[in-house]
Amino acid sequence: MNDPSPTAATSPDSDARARGARGKRRFWGGAVLVGLAVGILPALLGVLGTLLVARGVFSDLPEGVPRDPETLAVDISGALVRTMWALAVSMVGVGFLFVAMVRYSSLSGAKCAASQGSGLPVDASAGN
């Protein structure tokens, strides 16, 4: 009597759906990682570039010799404009990250922290 129960048997359609769901979870999980990278790295590189340019501009100043403020402003403003563009790219990345996180959490069945309650113990007899 090797008759499998109907609940244990899986149809080809359910196997295909399960593979499709795993593929979607894998895709959106990778999208979360891409969103993190695009959201964080450009901003960090922009700030790092600004710091390096400012350090270079001020280290080139000779001791005791006044330097034209407009020349300093031009050098540093170029670095700040590049940082501004990096921040714009990061904002797009953060938007993509938000969408990817929402899609991933809806596919994986994970619940957000707010929907899980306050974390306090729940009295099982309170509903009776």
N, C-alpha and C positions, 0 to 999 in steps of 0.2 A: 504494500500500500504506500506507494511513493507519490501519492496525489498531492500536489502542492495546494495550499489554501489560496483562495482568490486574492486575498490581501497580499500574499507573498509574491504573487506573479506580477511581473511588470510588462506592460505593453511597449511596443516599439515607439509609440507616440510619447509615452511618459519618459522613456530614456532619451529621446530627442529633445524633449522640453528641458530635462535636467541638464543635458549637455549645453543647450542654449543658454540656460540660466547661469551655468558656471562660466561660459564664455563672456556673458554680459558682466558678471561680477569681476572677472579678470580684466576686462576692458576698462570698466569704470574705476577699478582699483589702480590700474596703471595711469588712468587719467588724473586721479588724485595726486599721484607722485609727480606727474608732469606739471600739474597746477601748483604744487608746492615749489618746484624748481623755478618755474616761470614767475611765480609770485614773490620769491625771496631773492634769488640770485641777482637779477638786474639791479634791484635797489641797493643791495650790499656792494656790488661792483661799482655802481655810480657814486656812492658815498666814499668808497675806498679811493676811487679816481679823484674825487674832489679833494680829499685829504692829501693825497700824494702831490697833486698840482699845487695846492696851497703851501705845502711844505717846501716844494721846489722853488716856488716864487719867493718865499720869505728867506730861504737859506741862501739865495743868490744875492741878497742885500748885503752890501759891504758895511762894515762897522762905521758908524758915525757919519755916513754919507746919506743925505736925504734922497728919497726916491719919489718919482712922480706918482701920485696916487692914481691917476688915470691909467697908467701902465699896469699897476697892480690890479686895478679893477678889471681891465680887459682880460688879463691872464686868468684871474679867478672866475670871472663871469662865464667864460667859455666852459670851464669845468662844471659850473653850476647848471648851465643849460643842458649839458650831457646828463647830469644827474636828474634833471627834470624829465627828460625823455625816458630815462631808465625807470623812473617812478611811474610814468604813464604805462609802460610795458608791464610793470609789476601790478598795477591796478587791474589790467586786463587778465593777468594770470590769477589774481585773487578772485575775480569774478568767475573764471573758469573753474577754479578750485571749489568755490561754493557750489556751483552746479554739479560738479563731479561728486562731491561729498553727499549731496542730497540724493543723487541717482544711486550711488553705491549703497547708501544706508537703506534706501527703499528696496533695493534688490536683495540685500543680505539679510533683511529682517531685523537688523540691529535697531535698538530703540535708543533715542536720544536720552540724555541724562534727565532732562526736564520731565519726560513722560514716565520716568521710573519712580517718581515721587521724591520725597525729601530725604530718603535714606534712613528714616526712623523705623523701628520695628513696627510691623502692622499686627494689630490684635485680630486674630482669626474669628473671634466671637463677636466682633463689632457689627458684622453684617447680619447676624441672626436675631 
